[in-house]
Amino acid sequence: MKKQSKTESVRPKLTLSIDSIIVEKAKEYAEYKGKSLSYLVEEFFQELVKEREAGYNQPISELDEIRSLVNGIIPKGLDYKEEIKKIKLQKLESAK
């Protein structure tokens, strides 16, 4: 059995209840990305923590940002990356 070094952090297990179809699709996605499902979940939680520590609520994904812009209707020709930049700039300016 491998002895844990002082620099390694303890990695507790977490049990989640998630729809089986979502789990299968998430596993396929993780395999496609060459990552473990545990890593992807941890990465997601890290992003949530960063947002919380940033002091304001950022949408979780670009898709959420787009939805907040157009209420689910995306006009043709919309440069969503430019719109996201505008939103982020507005949030930063309003936080001052």
HELIX and SHEET records of a PDB file:
HELIX    1   1 SER A   20  LYS A   33  1                                  14    
HELIX    2   2 LEU A   37  ALA A   54  1                                  18    
HELIX    3   3 GLU A   62  VAL A   70  1                                   9    
HELIX    4   4 TYR A   80  ALA A   95  1                                  16    
END                                                                             
